[in-house]
Amino acid sequence: MTAINQATASQFGAVTCNGKTYTLTSEADFTSRWLPGEYTNYVDATQGDEYDFEMSASAVDEDGNECTVYWIFSDTKGEEAELDTFDYSVAERVMPS
């Protein structure tokens, strides 16, 4: 890991996806993407029902290539947990930037 990756890893952390490690270069934030049919989006859930949402963050792979990592989480409408309580250690998918 390069010195830059070590510095950002200590600031934002690192995640894995499909057996590879990615160093985050930003905090995770909502994508506001409409999730496909197998998921329940916030607007489709009623109070007290579970819904799904997607978060993303900028990252670099083990070779220093920039990418974006994505997570999909579930929460309960009206009883939302703090975002830092979710497990960000394993990403759902990774896309090149």
N, C-alpha and C positions, 0 to 999 in steps of 0.2 A: 504494500500500500504506500503510495507517495505521501510526502509531507502534507500536501494540500488535502488529500483524502483523509489522512489521519486527523487533521484539524476539523474538517467538516463532519467526520464521523463522531467526534467528541461533542460537536455542537448539535447535530440533528440525528445522528445514529445511522445504523446500517440495517438493511432488511435482506431477506432471501426470497427468491422466487425460482422455482424449478431447479434448485440446487446451486444457484449462482448468488453471489453477494453483491448488493448495490449500496453505495454510500449516498445517503440523502444529502442534498445541497440546499434544501429549503424545508420549511414546515409543511405538513399536510394541510390541504384545504379542500373544501367541497368542490366537486366538479359541476354540480347542478345538472348532470346528464340524466335524461329519462332512461331508466333501466328497462331492459326487455321483459317480456311476458312472464318469465318464471319468478320475477321479483315483484314485490309490492312497493310502489312508490309512495312517498309521503302523502300526496294529494288523494291517493286511493284508499288510504287507511283511515279508519274512524278512531276517535279518542279511545285509548287503551289498547289498540291493535298494534301488532308489530309491522314495521315497514323497513325497507332497505334503502341505503344511500351509499354513494361512492365518494371516496376521497382520493386525492393524488398529490404527488410531490415530485420535484425535480431530483434527479440522482445522476450518478455516474457508475458505470459498470467496472468490473475488475481491470479492464483495459483503458479506462479513462474516457470511454464514449458516453456522451450525454444521453439521457433517457428520462422517461417519466414512469414512475411506479404508481399502481392503482390498488386500492383496497375497496372491498364492498363489506359494509357493516349492517347490522340490524339493530333497531332500537324500538322503543315503545312510544307511540304518539301520546304526548302529554306528560310523559314521565322520562324525558330524555336524559341520558347519562352524560357526564362531562366527557368531552372528546378525548382527554388524556387517559381515560380508563379503558379504552379499546386497545386490543393487541395489534400493534403495527409491525410486529417482527417478521411476518410472512405476507408478502404482497400477493394480490390476486393475479395481476398481469403486469407486464412491462412493455412499453412501446418506445422505439428510438425517437429522439427529438429531431 
